[in-house]
Amino acid sequence: MISTDTDILATAEAWREAGRGVALATVIETWGSAPRPVGSHLIIDQEGNFLGSVSGGCVEGAVIAEAADVIEDGQPRVLEFGVADETAWRVGLSCGGRIRVLVEPVA
């Protein structure tokens, strides 16, 4: 079950209030067949705990790994995954579309 945006954002706030480093990943653009719509969220803490989804599971691992760097250095990143991208095949985005995901620290 995918949590609602309200659940995800409330959890991000609770994690920050508890002193955890947190990153928020948001689908900012899609082309073709994409597993999750624009605006879908995934939150990740410094321990690798996460809630939500930006791809229905096919690129979450790569986004979570990148989120660790975002939490560490505080610099947002835009990630792109697509069927023509060798990285996308490696992480499993084979649905025929492309997605762009913004990963940013939660302050």
C-alpha positions in Angstrom: 0.0 0.0 0.0 1.3 3.4 -0.9 0.9 6.1 1.8 -0.9 9.3 1.0 1.1 12.5 0.4 -0.2 13.8 3.7 1.1 10.7 5.5 4.5 11.0 3.8 5.0 14.7 4.5 3.8 14.4 8.1 6.3 11.5 8.6 9.1 13.6 7.1 8.3 16.4 9.5 8.2 13.9 12.5 11.5 12.4 11.5 13.2 15.8 11.3 11.7 16.8 14.6 13.2 13.6 16.0 16.6 14.8 14.8 17.0 12.5 11.8 18.5 13.7 8.5 15.8 13.4 5.9 15.6 13.8 2.1 12.4 14.2 0.0 12.2 12.7 -3.5 9.5 14.1 -5.8 8.6 13.0 -9.3 8.9 16.3 -11.2 8.4 15.2 -14.8 7.3 12.1 -16.7 7.3 11.0 -20.4 5.5 8.1 -21.9 4.6 5.2 -19.6 5.6 6.1 -16.1 4.9 4.1 -13.0 4.0 7.0 -10.7 2.5 10.4 -11.6 4.2 13.8 -11.2 4.0 14.9 -7.6 4.6 11.4 -6.1 6.8 11.4 -3.0 9.4 9.2 -1.3 11.0 10.2 2.0 14.3 8.7 3.2 16.2 9.2 6.5 19.9 8.8 7.1 19.5 5.2 8.2 17.8 4.3 4.9 14.3 4.0 6.2 11.8 5.2 3.6 8.1 5.8 3.0 6.3 6.4 -0.3 7.2 5.7 -3.9 8.5 7.5 -6.9 8.5 4.6 -9.3 6.4 1.7 -8.0 9.7 0.1 -6.8 11.7 0.0 -10.0 14.2 2.8 -9.2 13.7 3.3 -5.5 17.0 1.7 -4.6 18.9 4.2 -6.8 16.9 7.1 -5.4 17.5 6.0 -1.8 21.2 5.7 -2.4 21.3 9.2 -3.9 19.3 10.5 -1.0 22.1 9.5 1.4 24.4 11.8 -0.4 21.8 14.6 -0.4 21.4 14.2 3.4 25.2 14.2 3.8 26.0 17.3 1.7 22.7 19.2 1.7 22.8 19.6 -2.1 19.6 18.8 -4.1 19.9 16.7 -7.2 17.7 15.9 -10.2 17.8 12.3 -11.3 16.6 11.0 -14.6 15.7 7.4 -15.4 14.4 6.2 -18.8 14.1 3.1 -20.8 16.9 4.2 -23.2 19.2 4.9 -20.2 21.6 2.1 -19.4 21.3 3.0 -15.7 17.5 2.7 -15.9 17.7 -0.8 -17.2 20.2 -1.7 -14.4 17.8 -0.4 -11.7 14.8 -1.8 -13.4 12.8 1.0 -15.2 11.7 -1.0 -18.2 8.1 0.4 -18.5 9.0 2.3 -21.6 8.8 5.8 -20.1 11.1 8.3 -18.4 10.9 10.1 -15.1 12.8 13.0 -13.5 13.0 13.0 -9.7 14.1 15.9 -7.5 15.9 14.8 -4.3 16.3 17.5 -1.8 17.1 17.8 1.9 14.3 18.4 4.4 15.4 21.2 6.7 
